[in-house]
Amino acid sequence: MARRYDTNDATDRTTGLREAASAVRRGELVVLPTDTVYGIGADAFSSEAVSDLLEAKGRGRNMPTPVLIGSPNTLHGLVTDFSELAWELVDAFWPGALTLVARHQPSLQWDLGDTRGTVAVRMPLHPVAIELLTEVGPMAVSSANLTGHPAPEDCDAAQEMLGDSVSVYLDGGPTPGNVPSSIVDVTREVPLLLRAGAISADELRKVVPDLEVAN
């Protein structure tokens, strides 16, 4: 039976974050609010939990799961060949709605799907998400919806779709909107905007003037 906690209530928030952290450590799934939409998350280093996450969404390995982190410092242990331009994007837009696709450290023991040696990583601008990520470390997090359905902007919509496949729901109220994060590939010499989202190409070009945009 899934448990749900109102993170706008101080007591419920403390209990909910503790229960969510315990669930993640047990390899279970949790739903959490972010600054874009609600996400379904699991321990990024548990291949079984990530597989359960993909199954809960009805999503294939060909669409690997992004990773959320609680601090830019965490990047040092996750990525390699991270350019100066990539760090400038982090400085300018994190925490926030910018996902960076980077090469992950070859030594990492994780399985996020068919990533071809890369990871899509983001630090969200949401206190509940950051608190949980700080407690448990990197999490594989995807939008908390069934594949093909709209990404949820509130906890009710997420729970209606995912039900008891999730152990703990953290209800932070409605999210600011359903605009997804912008995705920039920083594995190239010139960063490439793969998906325009909450941060426009014009905004990104204030930091990376030569930014290219995918067709």
Disulfide bonds with the S-S distance in Angstrom:
none
